[in-house]
Amino acid sequence: MFIFLNDYDVAMEALVKRKTDFAGRPAMRSLEVFSQGSGISFSPYSEPWKINRKVASVALRNFLKSKVMDEIIENKMIKFMDKMSAVNKPLAAKEYLNKIQFHILYTLCFGKSTDEEIENFIQRVEEIDKTFGGGFREDIYPIFEKLWPSKNYCQYVKLVNNLLHIFYGYLEEHKRSFDKNNIRDITDQLLLCRNEAEESHDEEVVRVMNDTRILQTVLAVFYAGVDTTRMAMDWFVCFMSGIPEIQEKCRQEIDSVIGTRRPSINDRPNLPFTEACVYETLRLGNVAAFGLPHSTLCDTQVGGYDIPKDTTVMINIYAIHLSPRYWKTPEKFDPYRFLTADGKLEGKPDGWLPFAAGVRSCLGEALAKSEIVTLCAYLLQRFEFRLPDGVDPDFTGVCSGLSGTEIPTSYDVVLKDRFA
């Protein structure tokens, strides 16, 4: 049984007020193959899952305090912005934004790597995405996995197992070279959490945070981050190139706060207008149309209706983000709706759910916000984006995949390098 929650108040009743009732995930064999039953995004709600979530939250919070993230972002942004600057004709920004995000998150998660290694990884991910296609019959009828597995599903399992084998090799290398005084990436940060648990004799954390859970936590951060952020960046440039007065106001704020030095994640509190534009991009850009599915763990209620156990529940974030009940002129790009009268960023408004809510909210929300705002600051500090002559702004979304997520209609931009 499927139900869709199309109203913010009803969604919050399910996700927050009755959070444990709706904390399950529906079983899907294809996702279990990838997550090995231990993925923080798709594994069952349980005591080990709660420990895993708590440890991962601490690890990401501590990682954000380090200088590593700034160093990685600076290195990747300079390299790819130089490539963008070298193009002397209108370019498809999406191609570069996708590469930027893959390279940044890959390095944040797994450490230093060559361009060839990352490009090979991107190719493997694309191959897996192609096999996923319209889904697998094994997810609907699990018995087919044993009796009559489809060729597409067998190919998917093979590709996933090959990729996991590579990642376990990365983890073993991290364990051999681990130095608690030199945390290089998120994998190291999680190993540090386990190391500290061992030293403090926290047997429960040590038992839960085995190699599989550490790897799956890193993969959850990577996959959730790379999809959300690259789509958000694509929409951000689409909106900025189509609304030059908003772009210029962002740039004035960036120039005032940062000047010509490199942007940093620590600049985020001082860039309220830029962050408001990011928030509006996440709302109107529809980067998370339904989020991940929930499953009820018991008979429960929501919105006055009885909901039986094992019901799959989808949050219609798309409808909530465009609801006139919560947003004045919802089809309009308006960052001022996130700002107070004196230009400060308001708290999270009703009707804004790009990272979901409750116990299953996005683990990497703080990481994603900091990264996206910093990337936007880099782009607008260096470039002026405009549409080619004679081209009108087009903010029409194109459905991307089964999740209902939308990406911008293909567009090109003309760049002016302010530092040239």
C-alpha positions in Angstrom: 0.0 0.0 0.0 1.3 3.5 -1.0 0.2 6.8 0.4 1.4 10.3 -0.5 1.5 13.2 2.0 0.9 16.4 0.1 0.6 18.9 2.9 3.4 20.3 5.1 1.5 20.0 8.4 0.5 16.4 7.7 4.1 15.6 6.7 5.5 17.1 9.9 2.9 15.1 11.9 4.3 11.9 10.3 8.0 12.8 10.4 8.2 14.6 13.7 5.2 14.0 15.9 4.9 10.3 15.1 8.6 10.0 14.0 9.2 6.4 15.1 5.9 5.2 13.6 7.1 6.4 10.1 10.9 5.6 10.5 11.0 2.5 8.5 12.1 2.0 4.9 10.4 -0.3 2.4 12.4 -3.4 1.5 14.0 -3.3 -2.0 16.4 -6.0 -3.0 18.3 -3.7 -5.4 19.0 -1.3 -2.5 19.9 -4.1 -0.1 22.5 -5.4 -2.6 24.2 -2.0 -2.6 23.8 -1.2 1.1 24.6 -4.7 2.3 21.8 -4.3 4.9 23.9 -1.7 6.7 23.4 1.5 4.8 22.4 4.5 6.9 19.9 5.7 4.3 18.0 2.4 3.6 18.6 0.0 6.5 15.9 -0.7 9.0 15.3 1.6 12.0 16.9 -0.2 14.9 19.3 0.3 17.8 22.4 -0.3 15.7 21.0 2.2 13.1 20.5 4.8 15.8 24.1 4.3 17.0 25.4 4.5 13.5 23.5 7.7 12.9 24.7 9.3 16.1 28.4 8.4 15.3 28.1 9.6 11.7 26.5 12.9 12.8 29.4 13.6 15.3 32.0 12.7 12.6 30.5 15.1 10.0 30.2 17.9 12.6 33.8 17.5 13.5 34.9 17.2 9.9 33.2 20.5 9.1 35.4 22.2 11.8 38.6 21.1 10.1 40.4 22.9 7.3 40.3 19.9 5.0 37.0 20.8 3.4 38.1 24.3 2.5 41.4 23.0 1.0 39.6 20.4 -1.2 37.0 22.9 -2.4 39.6 25.5 -3.2 41.7 23.0 -5.2 38.9 21.6 -7.3 37.1 24.9 -7.9 40.2 26.7 -9.1 41.0 23.8 -11.5 37.6 23.6 -13.0 36.9 27.4 -13.1 40.1 27.8 -15.1 38.8 25.2 -17.6 35.5 27.1 -17.8 37.3 30.4 -18.3 39.3 28.9 -21.2 36.1 28.3 -23.2 35.5 31.2 -25.6 31.9 30.5 -26.5 28.6 29.8 -24.8 29.1 26.6 -22.6 26.8 24.1 -21.0 27.6 24.9 -17.3 26.0 21.6 -16.2 28.9 19.6 -17.6 31.4 21.4 -15.5 29.2 21.6 -12.4 28.7 17.9 -12.4 32.4 17.3 -12.7 33.1 19.8 -9.9 30.7 18.0 -7.5 31.9 14.5 -8.3 35.6 15.5 -7.8 34.9 17.4 -4.6 32.8 14.8 -2.9 34.9 11.9 -4.0 38.0 13.6 -2.5 36.1 14.6 0.7 35.0 11.0 1.2 38.0 9.0 0.0 41.0 11.3 0.0 43.5 12.3 -2.6 43.0 10.7 -6.0 43.9 11.2 -9.6 41.6 12.6 -12.2 41.7 9.3 -14.1 40.6 7.4 -11.0 37.6 9.8 -10.5 36.6 9.7 -14.1 36.6 5.9 -14.0 34.4 6.0 -10.9 32.0 8.4 -12.7 31.8 5.9 -15.6 31.0 3.0 -13.2 28.3 5.0 -11.5 26.7 5.9 -14.9 26.8 2.2 -15.8 25.0 1.3 -12.6 22.4 4.0 -13.2 21.7 2.7 -16.7 21.1 -0.8 -15.4 18.7 0.6 -12.8 16.7 2.2 -15.6 13.0 1.7 -15.0 13.6 -0.5 -11.9 13.8 -4.3 -11.3 11.1 -6.9 -11.1 13.1 -8.4 -8.2 12.1 -5.4 -6.1 8.4 -6.1 -6.7 8.7 -9.9 -6.5 11.8 -10.8 -4.5 11.4 -14.5 -5.2 12.5 -13.9 -8.8 16.0 -13.2 -7.5 16.4 -16.9 -6.7 14.1 -18.5 -9.3 14.5 -16.4 -12.5 16.7 -13.2 -12.1 16.6 -10.8 -15.0 19.7 -10.1 -17.0 19.5 -6.5 -16.1 19.4 -7.3 -12.4 22.3 -9.7 -12.7 24.3 -7.1 -14.5 23.4 -4.6 -11.7 24.5 -7.0 -9.0 27.8 -7.6 -10.8 28.6 -3.9 -11.3 27.7 -3.0 -7.6 29.8 -5.9 -6.2 32.8 -4.7 -8.4 32.4 -1.2 -7.1 32.1 -2.3 -3.5 35.2 -4.3 -3.9 37.1 -1.2 -5.0 35.7 0.8 -2.0 36.7 -1.9 0.4 40.2 -1.6 -1.0 40.1 2.1 -0.3 39.0 1.4 3.3 41.8 -1.1 3.9 44.4 1.4 2.6 42.9 4.0 5.0 43.2 1.6 7.9 46.8 0.9 7.1 47.8 4.6 6.8 45.5 6.0 9.5 46.9 8.7 11.7 44.6 10.3 14.2 46.6 13.5 14.1 46.2 13.8 10.3 42.5 13.4 9.3 42.4 13.5 5.5 38.8 12.9 4.7 35.4 11.6 5.9 36.6 8.0 5.9 39.4 8.9 8.3 37.0 10.9 10.5 34.8 7.8 10.9 37.8 5.6 11.6 38.8 8.2 14.3 35.3 7.8 15.9 35.8 4.0 16.1 39.4 4.4 17.4 38.1 6.7 20.1 35.4 4.2 21.0 38.0 1.5 21.3 40.2 3.6 23.6 37.2 4.5 25.8 36.1 0.8 25.8 32.7 1.7 24.2 32.0 -1.8 23.1 28.6 -1.0 21.6 29.9 1.6 19.2 32.9 -0.6 18.3 30.5 -3.5 17.6 28.2 -1.4 15.5 30.8 0.6 13.6 32.4 -2.3 11.7 34.0 -1.9 8.4 30.8 -2.4 6.5 29.0 0.3 8.4 31.9 2.7 8.0 32.0 2.2 4.3 28.3 2.4 3.9 28.1 5.6 5.9 30.7 7.2 3.6 28.8 6.0 0.5 25.6 7.4 1.9 27.2 10.8 2.4 28.7 10.6 -1.1 25.6 9.6 -3.1 23.2 11.8 -1.2 25.5 14.8 -1.5 26.5 14.4 -5.2 22.9 14.2 -6.4 21.5 17.0 -4.3 24.4 19.4 -4.8 25.0 19.0 -8.5 21.3 19.5 -9.2 21.2 22.4 -6.9 24.2 24.0 -8.6 22.7 23.5 -12.0 19.5 25.2 -11.0 21.4 28.0 -9.2 23.4 28.9 -12.3 20.1 28.6 -14.4 18.3 31.1 -12.1 21.3 33.5 -11.7 21.9 33.7 -15.5 18.2 34.3 -16.0 17.7 36.9 -13.2 20.8 39.2 -13.5 19.6 41.6 -10.8 19.6 38.8 -8.2 23.0 37.6 -9.4 24.4 41.1 -9.0 23.1 41.5 -5.5 24.7 38.1 -4.5 28.0 39.3 -6.1 27.9 42.6 -4.2 27.5 40.7 -1.0 30.3 38.3 -1.9 32.6 41.2 -2.9 31.8 43.1 0.3 32.4 40.1 2.7 35.2 38.2 0.8 36.8 40.6 -1.6 39.4 38.8 -3.8 40.5 36.2 -1.2 39.3 32.6 -1.5 35.9 31.9 -0.1 35.6 29.6 2.9 32.8 27.6 4.5 33.3 30.0 7.5 32.0 32.8 5.3 28.5 31.3 5.2 27.1 33.2 8.3 28.1 36.5 6.6 26.4 35.7 3.3 22.7 35.7 4.1 21.4 36.9 0.7 23.5 34.3 -1.1 22.3 31.6 1.3 18.7 32.7 0.8 19.2 32.3 -3.0 20.5 28.8 -2.3 17.4 28.0 -0.2 15.1 29.4 -2.8 16.9 27.2 -5.4 16.3 24.1 -3.3 12.7 25.1 -3.0 11.8 26.0 -6.6 14.4 23.8 -8.3 12.7 20.7 -7.0 16.0 18.8 -6.3 14.1 16.4 -4.0 10.6 15.8 -5.4 9.6 13.0 -3.0 12.8 12.3 -1.0 13.3 8.7 0.1 10.3 6.5 0.9 9.2 5.8 4.4 7.5 2.7 5.8 5.2 2.5 8.8 6.6 0.3 11.6 3.2 -0.1 13.3 -0.5 0.7 12.8 -0.7 4.4 13.2 -2.6 7.6 12.1 -1.8 10.7 10.1 -4.1 13.6 9.1 -7.0 11.8 10.8 -6.6 8.7 8.7 -5.7 5.2 9.9 -2.5 3.9 8.4 -1.7 0.2 8.7 1.7 -1.2 9.4 4.1 -1.7 6.5 2.5 1.1 4.4 5.0 2.8 2.1 4.7 6.6 2.6 6.0 9.2 0.2 6.4 12.9 1.2 5.3 15.1 -1.8 8.0 17.7 -1.3 7.3 19.1 -4.8 3.7 19.9 -4.0 4.6 21.4 -0.6 7.3 23.6 -2.1 4.8 25.0 -4.6 1.9 25.3 -2.3 0.3 28.8 -2.1 -0.7 27.9 1.5 2.9 28.4 2.5 4.5 30.4 -0.3 3.3 33.7 -1.8 3.7 33.6 -5.6 5.2 30.1 -5.3 6.3 30.0 -9.0 8.5 33.1 -8.6 12.2 32.9 -7.6 12.2 35.2 -4.6 15.0 34.8 -2.0 13.6 37.6 0.1 11.0 35.1 1.5 13.9 33.6 3.5 15.1 37.0 4.9 14.0 39.3 7.7 13.3 43.0 7.0 16.9 43.8 8.0 18.3 41.3 5.6 19.1 38.5 8.1 18.4 34.8 7.3 15.2 33.7 9.0 14.8 30.3 10.7 13.5 27.4 8.7 10.1 28.4 7.3 7.0 26.2 7.3 6.8 24.5 3.9 10.5 24.1 3.3 11.6 20.4 3.3 14.5 19.7 0.9 16.3 17.7 3.6 13.2 16.1 5.0 12.7 16.1 8.8 12.7 13.9 11.9 14.8 10.9 12.6 15.3 10.1 8.9 16.2 13.6 7.9 19.3 14.0 5.6 22.4 13.2 7.5 24.5 15.5 5.4 22.3 18.6 5.6 24.9 20.8 7.3 27.6 19.6 5.0 25.5 20.2 1.9 24.4 23.7 2.9 28.0 24.8 3.7 29.3 23.3 0.5 26.7 24.7 -1.8 26.9 28.2 -0.4 30.7 28.1 -0.7 30.6 26.8 -4.3 28.2 29.6 -5.2 30.4 32.2 -3.7 33.4 30.9 -5.7 31.4 31.0 -9.0 29.9 34.4 -8.5 33.1 35.9 -7.2 34.9 35.0 -10.4 32.3 34.9 -13.1 29.4 36.9 -14.4 26.9 34.6 -16.0 24.5 35.7 -18.8 22.4 34.0 -21.4 23.4 34.2 -25.0 22.0 37.1 -27.0 18.4 36.5 -28.0 17.8 33.7 -25.5 15.1 34.2 -22.9 15.2 32.7 -19.4 13.7 29.2 -19.2 13.1 27.8 -15.7 11.1 24.8 -17.0 12.1 21.5 -15.2 12.7 18.2 -16.9 12.0 15.0 -15.0 15.1 13.1 -14.1 14.7 9.5 -13.1 12.0 7.6 -11.1 12.3 10.0 -8.1 10.4 12.8 -9.9 13.4 15.1 -9.4 13.7 17.8 -12.0 16.7 19.3 -13.7 16.7 22.5 -15.8 16.0 22.4 -19.5 19.3 22.3 -21.3 20.8 25.8 -21.5 24.1 27.5 -22.3 25.7 30.5 -20.6 28.2 33.1 -21.5 30.9 33.7 -18.9 32.8 36.9 -18.1 35.9 36.1 -16.0 36.2 39.0 -13.6 39.8 38.0 -12.7 41.1 37.7 -16.3 
